[in-house]
């Protein structure tokens, strides 16, 4: 799980570091910030009202674990 997150962050940071002009860096920063805010807002809007915080956190952990397992399986079979 941490490898996946580290890889995603490293790709973003590589783009950020390779940007030459300050304006490009600022644009990349605001794009990243915009998508993070959009994802957070959509997460909040799609959660049903009768769920507790614990249930939501469990669902998020299970989702991340499922994605991690799928990616590990694809790497194991050398598909990815």
C-alpha positions as CSV (number, residue, x, y, z in Angstrom):
1,X,0.0,0.0,0.0
2,X,2.8,2.4,0.9
3,X,4.7,1.5,-2.2
4,X,1.7,2.5,-4.4
5,X,1.3,5.8,-2.6
6,X,5.0,6.4,-2.7
7,X,5.0,5.7,-6.4
8,X,2.1,8.1,-7.1
9,X,3.7,10.8,-5.0
10,X,7.1,10.3,-6.7
11,X,5.5,10.7,-10.1
12,X,3.8,13.9,-9.0
13,X,7.0,15.2,-7.4
14,X,9.0,14.3,-10.6
15,X,6.7,16.4,-12.6
16,X,7.0,19.2,-10.0
17,X,10.8,19.0,-9.9
18,X,11.1,18.9,-13.7
19,X,9.1,22.1,-14.1
20,X,11.5,24.8,-15.0
21,X,9.6,28.0,-14.5
22,X,8.0,29.1,-11.3
23,X,4.7,29.5,-13.1
24,X,4.7,25.8,-14.2
25,X,5.3,24.7,-10.6
26,X,2.4,26.9,-9.4
27,X,0.1,25.5,-12.0
28,X,1.0,21.9,-11.1
29,X,0.5,22.7,-7.4
30,X,-2.9,24.2,-8.0
31,X,-3.9,21.3,-10.2
32,X,-2.9,18.8,-7.5
33,X,-4.8,20.8,-4.9
34,X,-7.9,21.0,-7.1
35,X,-8.1,17.3,-7.6
36,X,-7.5,16.5,-4.0
37,X,-10.3,18.9,-3.0
38,X,-12.6,17.4,-5.6
39,X,-11.9,13.9,-4.4
40,X,-12.5,14.8,-0.8
41,X,-15.8,16.6,-1.6
42,X,-17.0,13.7,-3.7
43,X,-16.1,11.3,-0.9
44,X,-18.1,13.3,1.6
45,X,-21.1,13.6,-0.8
46,X,-21.3,9.9,-1.6
47,X,-21.3,8.7,2.0
48,X,-24.8,7.8,3.2
49,X,-26.0,9.8,6.3
50,X,-26.7,6.8,8.5
51,X,-23.1,5.5,8.4
52,X,-20.8,6.0,11.4
53,X,-17.3,7.3,11.0
54,X,-15.9,3.9,12.0
55,X,-17.8,2.2,9.1
56,X,-16.6,4.8,6.6
57,X,-12.9,4.3,7.8
58,X,-13.2,0.6,7.6
59,X,-14.6,0.9,4.1
60,X,-11.8,3.1,3.0
61,X,-9.2,0.7,4.5
62,X,-10.8,-2.3,2.7
63,X,-10.9,-0.4,-0.6
64,X,-7.2,0.6,-0.3
65,X,-6.2,-3.0,0.6
66,X,-8.2,-4.4,-2.3
67,X,-6.5,-2.0,-4.8
68,X,-3.1,-2.8,-3.3
69,X,-3.8,-6.6,-3.6
70,X,-4.9,-6.2,-7.2
71,X,-1.8,-4.3,-8.1
72,X,0.5,-6.7,-6.3
73,X,-1.1,-9.6,-8.1
74,X,-0.6,-7.9,-11.5
75,X,3.0,-7.2,-10.6
76,X,3.5,-10.9,-9.5
77,X,2.2,-12.2,-12.8
78,X,4.2,-9.5,-14.6
79,X,1.2,-7.9,-16.3
80,X,2.0,-4.6,-14.8
